[in-house]
Amino acid sequence: MELPTELYMTPEQLAALPVHDLKELIHGRGLEPVNCLEKQELVNQLLEHGGSSAHSCSICCEEYAAAPAARGPGKNVEEPQQVLRVLRCGHRFHVECVDRWFMSSVDYSRQPACPLCNAPLLQSKGK
């Protein structure tokens, strides 16, 4: 089974995106741009949907790192933009952290579930 991923983006990076891209991100998260008349409202909706996992991984407790915004003297060390795994419940985690979490349940002693809200990773058959 493949779970979706997305690149972490800071509020400033989201605000720099065109409205069309913001709406695509919202739709990709299973949301509708409700009552959004201004571009900043779209950005706010994206930020609010992330909840407690929007800025840091709740498994390793590290903050997510975005791609560097500018290059120049003293900014030659590039940290790669982090890829986040997006679960059905909307929570986000570092891909490596949450995959390790799920692999710990391969003995089938428990169903794979979100580390934060315990929402099942897999939909039960017939739903």
N, CA, C and O atoms as a printed pandas DataFrame, in Angstrom:
     atom_number atom_name residue_name chain_id  residue_number  x_coord  y_coord  z_coord
0              1         N          MET        A               1    0.838   -1.182    0.000
1              2        CA          MET        A               1    0.000    0.000    0.000
2              3         C          MET        A               1    0.880    1.241    0.000
3              4         O          MET        A               1    1.906    1.290    0.679
4              5         N          GLU        A               2    0.475    2.223   -0.755
5              6        CA          GLU        A               2    1.251    3.450   -0.836
6              7         C          GLU        A               2    0.511    4.580   -0.144
7              8         O          GLU        A               2   -0.654    4.849   -0.437
8              9         N          LEU        A               3    1.197    5.233    0.769
9             10        CA          LEU        A               3    0.638    6.390    1.462
10            11         C          LEU        A               3    1.218    7.650    0.837
11            12         O          LEU        A               3    2.382    7.660    0.438
12            13         N          PRO        A               4    0.426    8.709    0.746
13            14        CA          PRO        A               4    0.919    9.932    0.105
14            15         C          PRO        A               4    2.028   10.609    0.910
15            16         O          PRO        A               4    2.116   10.461    2.129
16            17         N          THR        A               5    2.859   11.346    0.204
17            18        CA          THR        A               5    3.907   12.146    0.825
18            19         C          THR        A               5    3.781   13.580    0.305
19            20         O          THR        A               5    3.140   13.832   -0.715
20            21         N          GLU        A               6    4.395   14.498    1.018
21            22        CA          GLU        A               6    4.465   15.878    0.557
22            23         C          GLU        A               6    5.726   16.510    1.104
23            24         O          GLU        A               6    6.267   16.060    2.114
24            25         N          LEU        A               7    6.192   17.548    0.444
25            26        CA          LEU        A               7    7.352   18.289    0.916
26            27         C          LEU        A               7    6.898   19.286    1.964
27            28         O          LEU        A               7    5.864   19.936    1.805
28            29         N          TYR        A               8    7.665   19.408    3.030
29            30        CA          TYR        A               8    7.348   20.399    4.061
30            31         C          TYR        A               8    7.602   21.786    3.510
31            32         O          TYR        A               8    8.615   22.029    2.854
32            33         N          MET        A               9    6.675   22.697    3.780
33            34        CA          MET        A               9    6.826   24.084    3.366
34            35         C          MET        A               9    6.464   24.991    4.534
35            36         O          MET        A               9    5.481   24.759    5.237
36            37         N          THR        A              10    7.270   26.022    4.729
37            38        CA          THR        A              10    7.015   26.991    5.788
38            39         C          THR        A              10    5.815   27.858    5.398
39            40         O          THR        A              10    5.419   27.876    4.233
40            41         N          PRO        A              11    5.236   28.574    6.363
41            42        CA          PRO        A              11    4.142   29.499    6.021
42            43         C          PRO        A              11    4.559   30.518    4.952
43            44         O          PRO        A              11    3.754   30.882    4.094
44            45         N          GLU        A              12    5.806   30.974    5.004
45            46        CA          GLU        A              12    6.281   31.940    4.013
46            47         C          GLU        A              12    6.349   31.312    2.625
47            48         O          GLU        A              12    6.002   31.953    1.633
48            49         N          GLN        A              13    6.798   30.051    2.553
49            50        CA          GLN        A              13    6.860   29.369    1.262
50            51         C          GLN        A              13    5.457   29.109    0.714
51            52         O          GLN        A              13    5.230   29.224   -0.490
52            53         N          LEU        A              14    4.521   28.762    1.588
53            54        CA          LEU        A              14    3.138   28.578    1.143
54            55         C          LEU        A              14    2.570   29.891    0.614
55            56         O          LEU        A              14    1.889   29.904   -0.412
56            57         N          ALA        A              15    2.846   30.990    1.306
57            58        CA          ALA        A              15    2.324   32.297    0.895
58            59         C          ALA        A              15    2.883   32.743   -0.453
59            60         O          ALA        A              15    2.265   33.550   -1.147
60            61         N          ALA        A              16    4.049   32.221   -0.822
61            62        CA          ALA        A              16    4.663   32.592   -2.097
62            63         C          ALA        A              16    4.095   31.800   -3.276
63            64         O          ALA        A              16    4.355   32.138   -4.431
64            65         N          LEU        A              17    3.327   30.753   -2.993
65            66        CA          LEU        A              17    2.759   29.935   -4.069
66            67         C          LEU        A              17    1.587   30.654   -4.722
67            68         O          LEU        A              17    0.901   31.450   -4.081
68            69         N          PRO        A              18    1.359   30.366   -6.014
69            70        CA          PRO        A              18    0.172   30.920   -6.670
70            71         C          PRO        A              18   -1.104   30.293   -6.083
71            72         O          PRO        A              18   -1.060   29.198   -5.523
72            73         N          VAL        A              19   -2.220   30.985   -6.215
73            74        CA          VAL        A              19   -3.502   30.525   -5.683
74            75         C          VAL        A              19   -3.843   29.137   -6.229
75            76         O          VAL        A              19   -4.337   28.286   -5.489
76            77         N          HIS        A              20   -3.589   28.909   -7.491
77            78        CA          HIS        A              20   -3.893   27.610   -8.108
78            79         C          HIS        A              20   -3.173   26.483   -7.372
79            80         O          HIS        A              20   -3.778   25.449   -7.088
80            81         N          ASP        A              21   -1.898   26.667   -7.061
81            82        CA          ASP        A              21   -1.117   25.634   -6.355
82            83         C          ASP        A              21   -1.638   25.420   -4.936
83            84         O          ASP        A              21   -1.679   24.290   -4.451
84            85         N          LEU        A              22   -2.034   26.505   -4.274
85            86        CA          LEU        A              22   -2.594   26.384   -2.925
86            87         C          LEU        A              22   -3.884   25.565   -2.949
87            88         O          LEU        A              22   -4.111   24.725   -2.079
88            89         N          LYS        A              23   -4.727   25.818   -3.954
89            90        CA          LYS        A              23   -5.976   25.067   -4.073
90            91         C          LYS        A              23   -5.704   23.590   -4.371
91            92         O          LYS        A              23   -6.416   22.717   -3.874
92            93         N          GLU        A              24   -4.683   23.308   -5.176
93            94        CA          GLU        A              24   -4.313   21.919   -5.442
94            95         C          GLU        A              24   -3.858   21.221   -4.163
95            96         O          GLU        A              24   -4.217   20.067   -3.928
96            97         N          LEU        A              25   -3.071   21.908   -3.338
97            98        CA          LEU        A              25   -2.652   21.341   -2.060
98            99         C          LEU        A              25   -3.847   21.060   -1.155
99           100         O          LEU        A              25   -3.907   20.019   -0.501
100          101         N          ILE        A              26   -4.784   21.982   -1.123
101          102        CA          ILE        A              26   -5.983   21.807   -0.301
102          103         C          ILE        A              26   -6.786   20.605   -0.780
103          104         O          ILE        A              26   -7.213   19.777    0.025
104          105         N          HIS        A              27   -6.992   20.509   -2.090
105          106        CA          HIS        A              27   -7.729   19.366   -2.648
106          107         C          HIS        A              27   -6.973   18.066   -2.404
107          108         O          HIS        A              27   -7.587   17.033   -2.139
108          109         N          GLY        A              28   -5.643   18.108   -2.490
109          110        CA          GLY        A              28   -4.824   16.919   -2.250
110          111         C          GLY        A              28   -4.933   16.406   -0.822
111          112         O          GLY        A              28   -4.675   15.232   -0.557
112          113         N          ARG        A              29   -5.312   17.274    0.086
113          114        CA          ARG        A              29   -5.496   16.885    1.490
114          115         C          ARG        A              29   -6.945   16.498    1.788
115          116         O          ARG        A              29   -7.318   16.266    2.938
116          117         N          GLY        A              30   -7.757   16.434    0.723
117          118        CA          GLY        A              30   -9.144   16.035    0.907
118          119         C          GLY        A              30  -10.020   17.136    1.466
119          120         O          GLY        A              30  -11.067   16.857    2.049
120          121         N          LEU        A              31   -9.610   18.381    1.299
121          122        CA          LEU        A              31  -10.363   19.528    1.812
122          123         C          LEU        A              31  -10.955   20.322    0.658
123          124         O          LEU        A              31  -10.588   20.130   -0.502
124          125         N          GLU        A              32  -11.860   21.199    0.989
125          126        CA          GLU        A              32  -12.407   22.162    0.039
126          127         C          GLU        A              32  -12.040   23.553    0.536
127          128         O          GLU        A              32  -12.085   23.808    1.740
128          129         N          PRO        A              33  -11.676   24.460   -0.376
129          130        CA          PRO        A              33  -11.344   25.825    0.050
130          131         C          PRO        A              33  -12.608   26.588    0.471
131          132         O          PRO        A              33  -13.150   27.394   -0.285
132          133         N          VAL        A              34  -13.056   26.309    1.698
133          134        CA          VAL        A              34  -14.304   26.864    2.203
134          135         C          VAL        A              34  -14.106   28.311    2.656
135          136         O          VAL        A              34  -13.176   28.623    3.401
136          137         N          ASN        A              35  -14.987   29.171    2.198
137          138        CA          ASN        A              35  -14.999   30.582    2.607
138          139         C          ASN        A              35  -13.646   31.267    2.443
139          140         O          ASN        A              35  -13.308   32.163    3.217
140          141         N          CYS        A              36  -12.883   30.860    1.458
141          142        CA          CYS        A              36  -11.575   31.474    1.231
142          143         C          CYS        A              36  -11.676   32.465    0.079
143          144         O          CYS        A              36  -11.760   32.080   -1.087
144          145         N          LEU        A              37  -11.668   33.724    0.421
145          146        CA          LEU        A              37  -11.730   34.758   -0.594
146          147         C          LEU        A              37  -10.356   35.356   -0.868
147          148         O          LEU        A              37  -10.094   35.844   -1.968
148          149         N          GLU        A              38   -9.494   35.317    0.116
149          150        CA          GLU        A              38   -8.158   35.885    0.000
150          151         C          GLU        A              38   -7.116   34.768   -0.024
151          152         O          GLU        A              38   -7.342   33.684    0.514
152          153         N          LYS        A              39   -5.998   35.041   -0.640
153          154        CA          LYS        A              39   -4.916   34.057   -0.727
154          155         C          LYS        A              39   -4.452   33.626    0.662
155          156         O          LYS        A              39   -4.193   32.444    0.888
156          157         N          GLN        A              40   -4.345   34.571    1.592
157          158        CA          GLN        A              40   -3.886   34.247    2.948
158          159         C          GLN        A              40   -4.837   33.282    3.639
159          160         O          GLN        A              40   -4.402   32.484    4.470
160          161         N          GLU        A              41   -6.124   33.336    3.316
161          162        CA          GLU        A              41   -7.084   32.404    3.894
162          163         C          GLU        A              41   -6.812   30.976    3.436
163          164         O          GLU        A              41   -7.006   30.030    4.199
164          165         N          LEU        A              42   -6.361   30.817    2.190
165          166        CA          LEU        A              42   -5.979   29.490    1.699
166          167         C          LEU        A              42   -4.759   28.978    2.464
167          168         O          LEU        A              42   -4.714   27.816    2.868
168          169         N          VAL        A              43   -3.780   29.849    2.656
169          170        CA          VAL        A              43   -2.578   29.483    3.411
170          171         C          VAL        A              43   -2.968   29.095    4.837
171          172         O          VAL        A              43   -2.484   28.091    5.361
172          173         N          ASN        A              44   -3.834   29.880    5.461
173          174        CA          ASN        A              44   -4.272   29.586    6.834
174          175         C          ASN        A              44   -4.988   28.242    6.914
175          176         O          ASN        A              44   -4.790   27.489    7.868
176          177         N          GLN        A              45   -5.817   27.939    5.919
177          178        CA          GLN        A              45   -6.521   26.666    5.924
178          179         C          GLN        A              45   -5.533   25.502    5.842
179          180         O          GLN        A              45   -5.705   24.491    6.522
180          181         N          LEU        A              46   -4.507   25.644    5.016
181          182        CA          LEU        A              46   -3.486   24.595    4.923
182          183         C          LEU        A              46   -2.744   24.439    6.242
183          184         O          LEU        A              46   -2.479   23.318    6.676
184          185         N          LEU        A              47   -2.407   25.547    6.878
185          186        CA          LEU        A              47   -1.671   25.497    8.138
186          187         C          LEU        A              47   -2.520   24.921    9.265
187          188         O          LEU        A              47   -2.021   24.145   10.080
188          189         N          GLU        A              48   -3.776   25.287    9.318
189          190        CA          GLU        A              48   -4.661   24.794   10.376
190          191         C          GLU        A              48   -4.933   23.302   10.247
191          192         O          GLU        A              48   -5.090   22.605   11.249
192          193         N          HIS        A              49   -4.989   22.816    9.011
193          194        CA          HIS        A              49   -5.293   21.390    8.800
194          195         C          HIS        A              49   -4.165   20.497    9.315
195          196         O          HIS        A              49   -4.405   19.334    9.639
196          197         N          GLY        A              50   -2.956   21.013    9.394
197          198        CA          GLY        A              50   -1.833   20.200    9.850
198          199         C          GLY        A              50   -1.881   19.853   11.322
199          200         O          GLY        A              50   -1.269   18.874   11.750
200          201         N          GLY        A              51   -2.609   20.650   12.109
201          202        CA          GLY        A              51   -2.738   20.378   13.537
202          203         C          GLY        A              51   -1.393   20.315   14.238
203          204         O          GLY        A              51   -0.464   21.046   13.897
204          205         N          SER        A              52   -1.300   19.428   15.227
205          206        CA          SER        A              52   -0.095   19.340   16.041
206          207         C          SER        A              52    1.092   18.767   15.281
207          208         O          SER        A              52    2.232   18.893   15.729
208          209         N          SER        A              53    0.841   18.139   14.136
209          210        CA          SER        A              53    1.942   17.560   13.370
210          211         C          SER        A              53    2.363   18.453   12.209
211          212         O          SER        A              53    3.095   18.009   11.325
212          213         N          ALA        A              54    1.910   19.712   12.199
213          214        CA          ALA        A              54    2.183   20.603   11.081
214          215         C          ALA        A              54    3.628   21.087   11.017
215          216         O          ALA        A              54    4.138   21.351    9.927
216          217         N          HIS        A              55    4.294   21.207   12.157
217          218        CA          HIS        A              55    5.634   21.805   12.152
218          219         C          HIS        A              55    6.722   20.909   12.707
219          220         O          HIS        A              55    7.907   21.193   12.534
220          221         N          SER        A              56    6.333   19.824   13.377
221          222        CA          SER        A              56    7.349   18.913   13.919
222          223         C          SER        A              56    6.819   17.489   13.921
223          224         O          SER        A              56    5.612   17.251   13.964
224          225         N          CYS        A              57    7.745   16.559   13.873
225          226        CA          CYS        A              57    7.419   15.132   13.876
226          227         C          CYS        A              57    7.152   14.718   15.322
227          228         O          CYS        A              57    8.002   14.898   16.194
228          229         N          SER        A              58    5.987   14.171   15.565
229          230        CA          SER        A              58    5.617   13.776   16.921
230          231         C          SER        A              58    6.271   12.464   17.352
231          232         O          SER        A              58    6.131   12.056   18.505
232          233         N          ILE        A              59    6.974   11.810   16.452
233          234        CA          ILE        A              59    7.674   10.575   16.812
234          235         C          ILE        A              59    9.074   10.895   17.323
235          236         O          ILE        A              59    9.458   10.452   18.406
236          237         N          CYS        A              60    9.843   11.668   16.545
237          238        CA          CYS        A              60   11.214   11.998   16.956
238          239         C          CYS        A              60   11.319   13.363   17.633
239          240         O          CYS        A              60   12.371   13.705   18.172
240          241         N          CYS        A              61   10.237   14.146   17.610
241          242        CA          CYS        A              61   10.161   15.479   18.232
242          243         C          CYS        A              61   11.068   16.518   17.568
243          244         O          CYS        A              61   11.372   17.548   18.171
244          245         N          GLU        A              62   11.497   16.259   16.345
245          246        CA          GLU        A              62   12.320   17.229   15.608
246          247         C          GLU        A              62   11.422   18.100   14.738
247          248         O          GLU        A              62   10.429   17.629   14.183
248          249         N          GLU        A              63   11.784   19.374   14.628
249          250        CA          GLU        A              63   11.051   20.261   13.729
250          251         C          GLU        A              63   11.396   19.920   12.294
251          252         O          GLU        A              63   12.514   19.500   11.999
252          253         N          TYR        A              64   10.426   20.103   11.396
253          254        CA          TYR        A              64   10.666   19.858    9.978
254          255         C          TYR        A              64   11.549   20.966    9.420
255          256         O          TYR        A              64   11.490   22.109    9.874
256          257         N          ALA        A              65   12.363   20.621    8.437
257          258        CA          ALA        A              65   13.240   21.593    7.794
258          259         C          ALA        A              65   12.752   21.824    6.377
259          260         O          ALA        A              65   12.528   20.878    5.621
260          261         N          ALA        A              66   12.591   23.081    6.028
261          262        CA          ALA        A              66   12.190   23.447    4.676
262          263         C          ALA        A              66   13.433   23.700    3.846
263          264         O          ALA        A              66   14.526   23.889    4.379
264          265         N          ALA        A              67   13.254   23.701    2.552
265          266        CA          ALA        A              67   14.378   24.013    1.661
266          267         C          ALA        A              67   14.816   25.446    1.923
267          268         O          ALA        A              67   13.980   26.301    2.215
268          269         N          PRO        A              68   16.109   25.722    1.824
269          270        CA          PRO        A              68   16.582   27.094    2.045
270          271         C          PRO        A              68   15.933   28.050    1.053
271          272         O          PRO        A              68   15.786   27.729   -0.126
272          273         N          ALA        A              69   15.550   29.217    1.536
273          274        CA          ALA        A              69   14.866   30.190    0.692
274          275         C          ALA        A              69   15.841   31.013   -0.139
275          276         O          ALA        A              69   15.496   31.462   -1.232
276          277         N          ALA        A              70   17.049   31.213    0.364
277          278        CA          ALA        A              70   17.987   32.080   -0.349
278          279         C          ALA        A              70   19.393   31.503   -0.304
279          280         O          ALA        A              70   19.768   30.789    0.626
280          281         N          ARG        A              71   20.143   31.827   -1.319
281          282        CA          ARG        A              71   21.555   31.442   -1.358
282          283         C          ARG        A              71   22.379   32.713   -1.308
283          284         O          ARG        A              71   21.933   33.781   -1.727
284          285         N          GLY        A              72   23.559   32.583   -0.801
285          286        CA          GLY        A              72   24.428   33.738   -0.732
286          287         C          GLY        A              72   25.585   33.453    0.196
287          288         O          GLY        A              72   25.748   32.322    0.654
288          289         N          PRO        A              73   26.393   34.463    0.483
289          290        CA          PRO        A              73   27.531   34.249    1.372
290          291         C          PRO        A              73   27.063   33.735    2.735
291          292         O          PRO        A              73   26.158   34.292    3.355
292          293         N          GLY        A              74   27.697   32.674    3.170
293          294        CA          GLY        A              74   27.363   32.096    4.454
294          295         C          GLY        A              74   26.167   31.158    4.414
295          296         O          GLY        A              74   25.799   30.580    5.437
296          297         N          LYS        A              75   25.558   31.002    3.248
297          298        CA          LYS        A              75   24.382   30.131    3.114
298          299         C          LYS        A              75   24.654   29.007    2.126
299          300         O          LYS        A              75   23.753   28.591    1.397
300          301         N          ASN        A              76   25.883   28.515    2.094
301          302        CA          ASN        A              76   26.227   27.486    1.127
302          303         C          ASN        A              76   25.953   26.077    1.633
303          304         O          ASN        A              76   26.088   25.120    0.872
304          305         N          VAL        A              77   25.575   25.927    2.888
305          306        CA          VAL        A              77   25.236   24.611    3.421
306          307         C          VAL        A              77   23.754   24.393    3.183
307          308         O          VAL        A              77   22.909   25.071    3.768
308          309         N          GLU        A              78   23.451   23.434    2.312
309          310        CA          GLU        A              78   22.056   23.181    1.998
310          311         C          GLU        A              78   21.532   22.002    2.775
311          312         O          GLU        A              78   22.121   20.921    2.756
312          313         N          GLU        A              79   20.432   22.207    3.454
313          314        CA          GLU        A              79   19.749   21.132    4.140
314          315         C          GLU        A              79   18.637   20.682    3.202
315          316         O          GLU        A              79   17.877   21.522    2.720
316          317         N          PRO        A              80   18.518   19.384    2.928
317          318        CA          PRO        A              80   17.493   18.955    1.988
318          319         C          PRO        A              80   16.096   19.191    2.554
319          320         O          PRO        A              80   15.867   19.113    3.761
320          321         N          GLN        A              81   15.171   19.483    1.640
321          322        CA          GLN        A              81   13.790   19.669    2.064
322          323         C          GLN        A              81   13.250   18.316    2.507
323          324         O          GLN        A              81   13.486   17.305    1.845
324          325         N          GLN        A              82   12.539   18.293    3.604
325          326        CA          GLN        A              82   12.090   17.027    4.172
326          327         C          GLN        A              82   10.776   16.575    3.566
327          328         O          GLN        A              82    9.872   17.370    3.310
328          329         N          VAL        A              83   10.700   15.262    3.344
329          330        CA          VAL        A              83    9.496   14.650    2.815
330          331         C          VAL        A              83    8.708   14.092    3.987
331          332         O          VAL        A              83    9.251   13.397    4.846
332          333         N          LEU        A              84    7.424   14.407    4.009
333          334        CA          LEU        A              84    6.557   13.972    5.091
334          335         C          LEU        A              84    5.560   12.949    4.573
335          336         O          LEU        A              84    5.071   13.063    3.449
336          337         N          ARG        A              85    5.261   11.956    5.389
337          338        CA          ARG        A              85    4.221   10.981    5.063
338          339         C          ARG        A              85    2.914   11.531    5.621
339          340         O          ARG        A              85    2.843   11.915    6.788
340          341         N          VAL        A              86    1.878   11.568    4.781
341          342        CA          VAL        A              86    0.571   12.088    5.176
342          343         C          VAL        A              86   -0.369   10.897    5.366
343          344         O          VAL        A              86   -0.612   10.130    4.435
344          345         N          LEU        A              87   -0.888   10.755    6.571
345          346        CA          LEU        A              87   -1.791    9.645    6.867
346          347         C          LEU        A              87   -3.234   10.039    6.550
347          348         O          LEU        A              87   -3.533   11.218    6.359
348          349         N          ARG        A              88   -4.118    9.056    6.495
349          350        CA          ARG        A              88   -5.528    9.298    6.169
350          351         C          ARG        A              88   -6.176   10.287    7.132
351          352         O          ARG        A              88   -7.078   11.030    6.744
352          353         N          CYS        A              89   -5.728   10.301    8.374
353          354        CA          CYS        A              89   -6.294   11.196    9.386
354          355         C          CYS        A              89   -5.791   12.630    9.220
355          356         O          CYS        A              89   -6.310   13.540    9.866
356          357         N          GLY        A              90   -4.786   12.847    8.362
357          358        CA          GLY        A              90   -4.244   14.181    8.132
358          359         C          GLY        A              90   -2.959   14.465    8.886
359          360         O          GLY        A              90   -2.307   15.474    8.617
360          361         N          HIS        A              91   -2.573   13.607    9.821
361          362        CA          HIS        A              91   -1.319   13.815   10.553
362          363         C          HIS        A              91   -0.123   13.543    9.646
363          364         O          HIS        A              91   -0.183   12.712    8.740
364          365         N          ARG        A              92    0.963   14.264    9.913
365          366        CA          ARG        A              92    2.181   14.173    9.106
366          367         C          ARG        A              92    3.358   13.809   10.000
367          368         O          ARG        A              92    3.426   14.192   11.168
368          369         N          PHE        A              93    4.295   13.044    9.401
369          370        CA          PHE        A              93    5.495   12.609   10.115
370          371         C          PHE        A              93    6.631   12.493    9.109
371          372         O          PHE        A              93    6.394   12.387    7.905
372          373         N          HIS        A              94    7.876   12.513    9.609
373          374        CA          HIS        A              94    8.997   12.169    8.734
374          375         C          HIS        A              94    8.719   10.781    8.161
375          376         O          HIS        A              94    8.239    9.898    8.872
376          377         N          VAL        A              95    9.015   10.592    6.894
377          378        CA          VAL        A              95    8.779    9.298    6.253
378          379         C          VAL        A              95    9.501    8.188    7.019
379          380         O          VAL        A              95    8.921    7.134    7.283
380          381         N          GLU        A              96   10.760    8.424    7.372
381          382        CA          GLU        A              96   11.556    7.393    8.045
382          383         C          GLU        A              96   10.975    7.036    9.409
383          384         O          GLU        A              96   10.943    5.864    9.785
384          385         N          CYS        A              97   10.519    8.034   10.143
385          386        CA          CYS        A              97    9.995    7.797   11.498
386          387         C          CYS        A              97    8.707    6.990   11.460
387          388         O          CYS        A              97    8.572    6.001   12.180
388          389         N          VAL        A              98    7.766    7.404   10.630
389          390        CA          VAL        A              98    6.470    6.726   10.638
390          391         C          VAL        A              98    6.550    5.357    9.965
391          392         O          VAL        A              98    5.825    4.441   10.353
392          393         N          ASP        A              99    7.411    5.202    8.974
393          394        CA          ASP        A              99    7.563    3.878    8.361
394          395         C          ASP        A              99    8.131    2.890    9.377
395          396         O          ASP        A              99    7.711    1.734    9.430
396          397         N          ARG        A             100    9.082    3.349   10.178
397          398        CA          ARG        A             100    9.637    2.496   11.232
398          399         C          ARG        A             100    8.542    2.148   12.258
399          400         O          ARG        A             100    8.476    1.017   12.741
400          401         N          TRP        A             101    7.696    3.120   12.582
401          402        CA          TRP        A             101    6.580    2.902   13.497
402          403         C          TRP        A             101    5.663    1.802   12.953
403          404         O          TRP        A             101    5.268    0.890   13.679
404          405         N          PHE        A             102    5.335    1.907   11.660
405          406        CA          PHE        A             102    4.444    0.908   11.064
406          407         C          PHE        A             102    5.106   -0.464   10.967
407          408         O          PHE        A             102    4.451   -1.491   11.150
408          409         N          MET        A             103    6.384   -0.476   10.684
409          410        CA          MET        A             103    7.088   -1.762   10.568
410          411         C          MET        A             103    7.156   -2.479   11.913
411          412         O          MET        A             103    7.322   -3.698   11.956
412          413         N          SER        A             104    7.031   -1.740   13.001
413          414        CA          SER        A             104    7.054   -2.376   14.320
414          415         C          SER        A             104    5.791   -3.187   14.576
415          416         O          SER        A             104    5.727   -3.945   15.544
416          417         N          SER        A             105    4.781   -3.035   13.713
417          418        CA          SER        A             105    3.543   -3.786   13.895
418          419         C          SER        A             105    3.419   -4.937   12.902
419          420         O          SER        A             105    2.335   -5.502   12.751
420          421         N          VAL        A             106    4.510   -5.294   12.223
421          422        CA          VAL        A             106    4.423   -6.365   11.225
422          423         C          VAL        A             106    4.201   -7.735   11.844
423          424         O          VAL        A             106    3.892   -8.690   11.132
424          425         N          ASP        A             107    4.352   -7.847   13.138
425          426        CA          ASP        A             107    4.069   -9.136   13.781
426          427         C          ASP        A             107    2.560   -9.316   13.978
427          428         O          ASP        A             107    2.122  -10.324   14.532
428          429         N          TYR        A             108    1.770   -8.341   13.526
429          430        CA          TYR        A             108    0.303   -8.378   13.563
430          431         C          TYR        A             108   -0.273   -8.453   14.972
431          432         O          TYR        A             108   -1.420   -8.862   15.148
432          433         N          SER        A             109    0.501   -8.067   15.966
433          434        CA          SER        A             109   -0.041   -8.007   17.322
434          435         C          SER        A             109   -0.983   -6.805   17.458
435          436         O          SER        A             109   -1.823   -6.763   18.358
436          437         N          ARG        A             110   -0.836   -5.841   16.566
437          438        CA          ARG        A             110   -1.735   -4.698   16.544
438          439         C          ARG        A             110   -1.862   -4.215   15.101
439          440         O          ARG        A             110   -0.948   -4.390   14.295
440          441         N          GLN        A             111   -2.977   -3.620   14.795
441          442        CA          GLN        A             111   -3.190   -3.060   13.472
442          443         C          GLN        A             111   -2.370   -1.779   13.334
443          444         O          GLN        A             111   -2.290   -1.001   14.285
444          445         N          PRO        A             112   -1.758   -1.545   12.171
445          446        CA          PRO        A             112   -1.031   -0.280   11.985
446          447         C          PRO        A             112   -1.989    0.901   12.135
447          448         O          PRO        A             112   -3.068    0.921   11.545
448          449         N          ALA        A             113   -1.575    1.876   12.931
449          450        CA          ALA        A             113   -2.431    3.031   13.201
450          451         C          ALA        A             113   -1.583    4.280   13.388
451          452         O          ALA        A             113   -0.375    4.203   13.613
452          453         N          CYS        A             114   -2.235    5.424   13.291
453          454        CA          CYS        A             114   -1.560    6.704   13.491
454          455         C          CYS        A             114   -1.000    6.772   14.911
455          456         O          CYS        A             114   -1.711    6.461   15.867
456          457         N          PRO        A             115    0.255    7.171   15.061
457          458        CA          PRO        A             115    0.836    7.304   16.399
458          459         C          PRO        A             115    0.161    8.357   17.276
459          460         O          PRO        A             115    0.260    8.287   18.501
460          461         N          LEU        A             116   -0.519    9.327   16.676
461          462        CA          LEU        A             116   -1.153   10.388   17.466
462          463         C          LEU        A             116   -2.600   10.095   17.836
463          464         O          LEU        A             116   -2.989   10.235   18.996
464          465         N          CYS        A             117   -3.395    9.690   16.852
465          466        CA          CYS        A             117   -4.831    9.561   17.112
466          467         C          CYS        A             117   -5.329    8.123   17.026
467          468         O          CYS        A             117   -6.509    7.857   17.257
468          469         N          ASN        A             118   -4.447    7.210   16.700
469          470        CA          ASN        A             118   -4.763    5.784   16.616
470          471         C          ASN        A             118   -5.765    5.457   15.510
471          472         O          ASN        A             118   -6.386    4.395   15.535
472          473         N          ALA        A             119   -5.929    6.359   14.543
473          474        CA          ALA        A             119   -6.782    6.074   13.388
474          475         C          ALA        A             119   -6.133    4.955   12.585
475          476         O          ALA        A             119   -4.918    4.971   12.385
476          477         N          PRO        A             120   -6.917    3.982   12.120
477          478        CA          PRO        A             120   -6.328    2.865   11.384
478          479         C          PRO        A             120   -5.652    3.323   10.095
479          480         O          PRO        A             120   -6.144    4.206    9.392
480          481         N          LEU        A             121   -4.523    2.705    9.810
481          482        CA          LEU        A             121   -3.788    3.021    8.581
482          483         C          LEU        A             121   -4.541    2.465    7.388
483          484         O          LEU        A             121   -4.607    3.112    6.343
484          485         N          LEU        A             122   -5.106    1.285    7.527
485          486        CA          LEU        A             122   -5.811    0.626    6.438
486          487         C          LEU        A             122   -7.304    0.712    6.668
487          488         O          LEU        A             122   -7.783    0.631    7.799
488          489         N          GLN        A             123   -8.036    0.879    5.567
489          490        CA          GLN        A             123   -9.486    0.852    5.668
490          491         C          GLN        A             123   -9.933   -0.587    5.769
491          492         O          GLN        A             123   -9.396   -1.455    5.081
492          493         N          SER        A             124  -10.906   -0.853    6.617
493          494        CA          SER        A             124  -11.409   -2.211    6.704
494          495         C          SER        A             124  -12.215   -2.507    5.456
495          496         O          SER        A             124  -12.806   -1.606    4.861
496          497         N          LYS        A             125  -12.239   -3.780    5.057
497          498        CA          LYS        A             125  -12.911   -4.183    3.831
498          499         C          LYS        A             125  -14.398   -3.883    3.938
499          500         O          LYS        A             125  -15.013   -4.021    4.996
500          501         N          GLY        A             126  -14.955   -3.467    2.806
501          502        CA          GLY        A             126  -16.368   -3.158    2.752
502          503         C          GLY        A             126  -16.683   -1.703    3.035
503          504         O          GLY        A             126  -17.850   -1.311    3.025
504          505         N          LYS        A             127  -15.654   -0.887    3.290
505          506        CA          LYS        A             127  -15.887    0.543    3.547
506          507         C          LYS        A             127  -15.320    1.364    2.422
507          508         O          LYS        A             127  -15.412    2.591    2.446
